[in-house]
Amino acid sequence: MLNHNFTALLLVALSAAFLLSCRTHLSYADPQEARIISTKLGAYDLQQNAVAMVDSLLSNPVLNRKLAEQFPDGKRPVISVQGLVNDTRQLNLKLDAITNSISTRLINSDKFEFMDLPANNEALVQIIADIMSGIGDESRKAQLIGMQDRPDYILTGVVQEISESSSRVSDSYYKLTMRLVNLQTFKFDWAEEHDIRKTQTKAKFGY
């Protein structure tokens, strides 16, 4: 009888421990902490690299000299940030939050005046596309220069991906490129690239 009761209590204890181990665990996580879950591009990867690139832009001595020459007497140039372009295989990758973080950091720097352009500004969108592709339409550029309510600079960005995999190894390489386009000269006054590489190796059994 004693052994039967002990066995029953042991089974109850083991069942309770099993249920507790299966319970979903919920907690806060540090947004600045690196978390590698897969080879896919994550929020941490983009956030940290985008912030570092904006800080590089703000502290770049060559750009600062150009700004001082082009905008004397403490005048601040007007900048607009275009949404980052997703050129990866992750079609559901949302970049709006990263674009907002870039805009916020530029605004708080007090170095630029910020302009939020409407998405339906077809003339500006086409000119930016021409600049990025290396094809210049002089009449469209002249049209933009003649606009009074326009930014002096456009900050553009694109995320690209190259992925390779074998039976055991998955290797994903990402490149984040940002460029500051001068809408007076139609040249890049600043550009920077950051590389992100993630590798996943599956466990090898039987050896």
N, C-alpha and C positions, 0 to 999 in steps of 0.2 A: 504493500500500500504506500509505504514511504517512497519507494523508488518510482511508483506511478505518479505521485504528486510532484516529485522533483523533476521528472521528465516533462510533465505538463507545464510547470513553471519555466523550465528552460526553453520550451517551445514558444511560450508567450513572450519571453524576453528576447529571443532571437527574432521573432516576428516583429516586435516593436522596434528593434534595432534596424531591421531591414527596411521598415516603413520610413523611419527617420532618415536613413541613408538615401532613400529615393525621393525625399521631399525636395521641391524646387527651392534653391537658395537665391535670395534676392539681396543685393547690397549696392552701395554707391561705389563708383570707381573714379579714380583720378583721371580727368580728361587729358592731362599732360603725360600720363604714363603710357609707354609703348606696350601695345598688346598685339602679338603676332598670332592670329587665328588661322589664316590661310595665306596663300600666295596672291590673293586678290588685293587690290588697292583699297586701303581703308581710310577712315576719316582722320586718324592720327597721322598717317603718312602725308596726306595732302595738307593738313592744317599746319604741321610743323615746318614743312618745306615752303609753303606759301608765305608764312609769317617771316621766315628767314630771308626770303627773296625780297619782300617788301622792305624789310630793315636794310638790306643791301642797297636797294634803290635809294632810300632816304639818306643813306650815308655815303653814297658814291661821290667822290671828289670831282670827277669829270662832269657828271650831271649837275652837281651843285654850282660849278663854275659856269656852265651853260645857262642855268636858270638865273644866276646873278646878272649875266650879261644881257639876256633877253628880257628880263623883268626887273629893271632897276627900281630904286626907291622903295624897296620892301614890298612891291606888288607881288601877289601870289598868283601863279598860273592856275587855270581852271582845268581840272582833270575829270575824266569819266572812266569808269571801270566796266569793261565788257565782260559778260559771263564767260567763264572758262569753257573751252570746247572739249567735249569728251570724245577722244579719238581712240578709245580702247574697246576691248571686246565686252566690257561690263556695261551693257546698255542701260542698266538700272542705276548706274552710278550718278548720284545727285551731287552737283557741284555748286548749287545756289548758296549753301551755307558758307562754303569756302570763299566764294566771291564776296559775300557780305562781310566776312572777316577781313578780307583785303581792303574793302572800301572803308570799314571802320578804322583800321590802322592808319590809312592815309588821311582820313578826316582828323583823327586825334593827333597826327603829327604837326598840324598847324602850318604845314609847308605848302599845301595846295588848297584851292577852293574846289569844292566838290559839286559836280553836276550829274544828276540822274537823268539820262536821256531816255526819251520814249522809245519803246522797242520798234515802233512803226516808222522810224526815221529812215526811209529807204535810201535817200541820197547818202547819208552818212554810212549806213551799212554797206552800200555798194563800194564806196571809196575805201573803206577798211578792207573789204574783200580784195579790191584791186591791189592795195598796198601789200597785203599778206601774200598774194600770188605773184607779185612783181610786175603786174600789168597796170600801167598808169593811164587813166583817161583824163587828159588835161582839162577838158571842159567841165568834168565833174569836180575836179580839184578846185578849179576857179569858182565854181558854184559854192563849194564849201567855204572857201576863203571869204567869199562875200557875205556869208551868214554872220549876223551879229551875235545871235544867241547860240554859241557853240563853244565847246571846250578847246583849250589849247593843246591838250594831250589826251590820248586814248591809251589805256593800259589793257593789253590783250593777253590771253593765255590759252595754252592747249596742253592736254594730257595725252600722251601716246604710249602704246604698249607693244612689246615684242615678247611672245611666250613660246617656250619650247618644252617638250616633255618626252620622257621615255617610260619604260615600264616601272621604274622606281623613282625617278627624279623629275620634279616639275620646277622649271626655272622661268620666272616672270621678271621682265625688265621694263620699268616705266620711266618716262622722261616728262618732266614738267618744265615747260618753256614759257617765259613771260617777256613781253616786249613793250616798251614805252614809245608810242608813235607821236612824233611832233606833227601836228596838223597844220603847221605853217610851212614847214620844209618837206613834209612827208618822208622823213627819215626816222630811223630808230635812234633815239637819244640814249637809250639804255636797253640792255637785253641780258638775260641770264637763264641758265639751264640747271636743273637739279635732277640727278639720277636716283632712282629707287630700284633696288633689286631684291627679290624674295625667292628663296629656294626651299623646296620641300622634298625630303628624302624619306621614302617609305621604309619601314623596318624590313630587314632581310631575315627570313626564317629558314631553318633547315641546314644552316651552315655553322 
